[in-house]
Amino acid sequence: MSAVRKRSVKIGGHATSVSLEDGFWDALTMIAEKRGVTIASLIEQIDRDRISTNLSSGIRLFVLCEVRRPEFAGTQKKQMRGPVARSRREI
């Protein structure tokens, strides 16, 4: 199982931290690269659009929705590790 790591990111002009497992961070990085945006700008979008109570949960839900999309199936699954990679193989 992947350890939860606290990472600092600057969004909306202020620094904040999110606690995510490596697998979720890896998937978030892949999604940002695929969209041609920075991780910070993607997290800022997630923050604006989320309905969950905290940012880390909002990011996890966003990643889950993204990896369930059919077009995600063609991305580099080998780079993913942890629970996201396992859940992707089970879908």
N, C-alpha and C positions, 0 to 999 in steps of 0.2 A: 504494500500500500504506500502511496505517495504521501510524504509529509506536507503539512500545511505550512506555507511560507508567507511571511508578511513582506509585501513589496510596496515601495513608495512610488507614487505617481502624481504628477501635477495636472489637475483638471480644473477648468473654470477659473484659472488664475490662482489657485491655492493648492498646497500640497496635502495629500491624503494618503492613506495606506489601505491596501486590500490584502486579505488573507486568502490565498488560493493554493490548492494542490498543484503540483508540477504539471500534471496532465491537463488541467484546465488552463493554466498559463500557456502551455505549449499550443493548445488549440486556439486560444485567444490570439497568440502571436501569428499563427497560420492564417486566421481569418483576417487580421489586420493587413498582413502582407498581400493576401488575395484581393483585398479591397483597395490596396494602394494607399493606406492611411497609417498613421502612427498608432501605437497601442494607446497612448494617452488620448488621442482624439476618438478612438473607438470606445474607450472607457467613458469618456465624456458623453458620447451619444447614448451609451447604455444607461448612464446615470440620469440623463434627461428623460429617457423613455421607460425606465423601470417602474414596476408597480410593487415590487417586493420591499421589505422593510429595511434592508441594508444592501450596500453596494456589492459586497462579495457574493451574496445570494443572487443578486441581479445578474452579475457576470456569469455565474454558474448556469442560471436558467437561460441566458442568452446563448452561451456555448452549446448547451443541450439542444436548443431549438435549431441552431445552425448545423450541428453535426447530423441532425435528423433530415436535413434538406437533401434531396436527391443529388444536387450538383456538388455537394461536399464529398460524395463518394469517390470522386476522381482525384482528391487531394492526397498529399503524402502521408498516409496513415502510419507509415513506419516511424515517422518522427514523433508521433504521439505516444505517450506512456501513461500509465496510471488508469484511473477509473474511466476517463473519457475514451481512451483507446479500447478498453474492454467493452464498454457499452456500445461503441460503434460496431465492433465485430458481432455483437449479439443482435443488432437491429436487422 
